[in-house]
């Protein structure tokens, strides 16, 4: 977790609160050390754009890491469906692989 990057991303998000990339990037920055804060940012990303495929994958991995296999499965299955809708076969495949290995 890099505090300087987090500060910069927060400033960017203040300038454009609807920027899903920045919201998602904040989640990534919080993955190491603050998983609940990371989860909050990934959920906010999906509130802004429910077709942001990578957020589903990150939420699935977080749930799995926290020992919640059911939630992980739910997030990954939703993510696979969205990835297929938007034509992102690569992301769908990665999520399916993760799901298969759980």
HUJOUR-V902164 format. One record per pair of residues at least 6 apart in sequence whose ideal C-beta (glycine too) atoms are under 6 Angstrom apart, sorted by the first residue. I is the first residue (numbers start at 1). J is the second residue. D is the distance in Angstrom with one decimal. If there is no record, write none. Layout:
I:J:D  I:J:D
This chain:
1:29:5.8  1:32:5.1  1:33:4.8  5:29:5.6  6:29:5.1  9:22:5.5  9:25:5.4  9:26:4.9  12:22:4.8  13:22:4.9  18:48:5.9  20:45:5.3  20:48:5.0  20:49:4.7  20:52:5.4  23:41:5.7  23:44:5.3  23:45:4.6  24:45:4.6  24:55:6.0  26:41:4.5  27:38:4.6  27:41:3.4  27:42:4.4  30:37:4.2  30:38:3.9  31:38:4.7  35:62:5.7  39:62:5.4  42:55:4.5  42:58:5.0  42:59:5.0  45:52:5.1  45:55:4.4  46:55:5.0  51:82:5.6  51:86:5.6  53:79:5.9  53:82:5.6  53:83:4.7  53:88:5.5  53:91:4.7  56:75:5.4  56:78:5.5  56:79:2.7  57:79:5.4  57:95:5.4  59:75:4.3  60:72:4.8  60:75:3.7  60:76:3.9  63:71:3.8  63:72:3.9  63:75:5.9  64:72:3.8  76:95:4.8  76:99:4.7  79:95:4.9  80:92:4.9  80:95:5.0  80:96:5.9  83:91:4.3  83:92:3.8  84:92:5.3
